[in-house]
């Protein structure tokens, strides 16, 4: 584990402190998964249903939203189907009462209670925000890791607020703007002549 990965894991931990509660609300045995979409295709021999167009999955107090979703299942002896894994693509959002995680692609392993998001990952909890390229979260244990990308510009970044303005914010628009270190960009100056 690199120092960057370790630092990211430590910084992301406060954003994912409610992970055990998430696991309890969406884990196996916590009620049905209600999936809605514009279209679905069943591939029963492969144990797969493909949903497309404004896909929403609601289970307990958790919502997963994506443009396209593959739901993998196994058949039970009783004839029913048991959902095992979800693969979501295109503006993936994993939303709980306290947190929102966003990525370009997401995988939710219901058997092991593991969520992975990749591509422009943004985690928000209230006004606190962390960004990276890959999130791995074990919901049952609350262990999470946020990694940056291979490009040096794709580093992990976290902004944590501790002031009263952040504590009383009702919407993201009410959150105070983070202080950005440095002088910032210089204003454009037209060339003379």
N, C-alpha and C positions, 0 to 999 in steps of 0.2 A: 504494500500500500504506500503510495507516494505521499509526501507531505501535503500536496495540494488536495488529494483525495481525503486524507485524514482531516484536514482543516474544513473541507466542505462538509464532511459527515458531522463534525462537531457543530458547525454553523447551521446546518439544516435541521438538527435535532429539535430545536425549539419549535420549528414550523410543523414538525411531525409528532409532537407530543401526544396528540390525540389518536395516534395510529392504533393502539389497542382498542379504543372505542370504535374506530372504523371497522376493524376486523369483526367485532361483535355484531355490528349492524349489517354487514354485508356478507359475512362468512356463511359457509354451508349450514343449512338448518335454520336460517333466520328469515324464512318466508320466501315467497316466490320472487323471481326476477321478472319484472314487467318490461318487455322489450317492444318498442314501437318504432316504425320506420315507414318510408314511402313504399318500399318494396322488400320482399324476402324471397329467397330461393332455397329450397331444401335439397340437400344431397345426402339422403338417408344412409346410403351404403358407406359414405365417408364419415358419418356422424357429424355433419356440418350444416349449419344454416347461415346463409350470407344475407345480411341486412344492408340496405343502402338508402341514402337520402334522409338526412336529419334524424339519425338514429339516437334513441334515448333508452337507457336502461335504468330502471328505478328499482331499488331493493332496500327496504328499510329506510333509513334517513340519508341514503347515498344515491347519487345520480352520476351516470357515465354518459357522455354525449360525444358523438363522432359523426363523420360523414359516411363512413362504411365500417361494418363490423362483421367479424366471423365468429360465430358461437359454436364451439366444439362440445360435443356431448357423448355420453356412452349410454347404451340401453341397460335398464335395470331388469332383473328377473321378472318383475311384476309387469313389464311392458312399457313402463314410463321411461323418460329420458332424464339423465342427470347432467346438468351443465358443469363442465370441467374447466374450460379455458375460454377467454374472450380475447380477440385480437382486434384492436380498433385503429383506424387510420383517418387522417385528415382532420385537423383541428379537434384533437381529443381533449375533453375536459372531464376530470374526476372531481366531483363536488360533494362536500359534506357541509354540515351546518357551520363548521368553524374554519374550513380550509377549501381552497381551490387549487388543483394542480392542472397544468396545461402542457401539452406536448404535441408533436406531429404524429406520433405513433405510440400506441399503448398496448401492453399485454397484461391481462389480469388472470393469474393462476388461482382459481377458486379452491383447488385441492390444498395448495401450500400457503394460501393467503399472501401472495406476493404480487405486487404491482410494479411494472417497469414502464417508464415513459422515456422516449428519446426524441431528440430534435427540438431545439428552442424551448426547453423546459422552463416553466415559470411556476413557482409555488408562492401562494399568498395566504397569509393568516392575519386577518385584520389589515393593518397597514404594513406589516412586515412582509418583505419580498425576498426570495432567493431565486437565482437563475443559473442555469447550467445546460448541459447537453444530454445527460443521462441520469435518470433517477431510478434507484432500486430501493424498494421499501417492503420490508417484511411486516405486514400489518399485525400479526399476532404478537410479535416481540417488540414492535416499535423501533426496530433497527432500520436505519435508512442511510443511503449514501447518494450524494449528488456529485457528479463528475463534470469537469469541463470537457471541451472537445480537443481534438488533436491540434487544431490551430491555436496559436498563442493568444489570439483575440477571443477565443471561446472559453474564457476562464469562468470559474464559479464566482458569483457575486451575491452577497446578502446585505440587506439594509434592514436594521432593527431599530424601532422607535421605542423610547422609554418615557417620552414626555406625556403630559396630560392631553395634548391635542390628539395624539394617536389613540389614546385610551378611550376618548369620547367620540371618535369618528364613527358615523353610522353607515357611510358608504365609502368606497374607494376614493371618490372625488373629495371627500372630507379629509383625507389623509394629508399630512404635511408633506411638502416636497423634500426629498433628501438633499442634504448638503453635498455638493460635488467638490472634491478637493481640486486644487490647482487653479490656474488663472482662467481656464476655459478657452474656447477658440477665440482667435483674434477677429475683429470685425473685418469684413471685406473692404478692401481699398482698391478702387479702380486705378489702373496704371495711368501715369501721366503721359500726355502727349498724343 
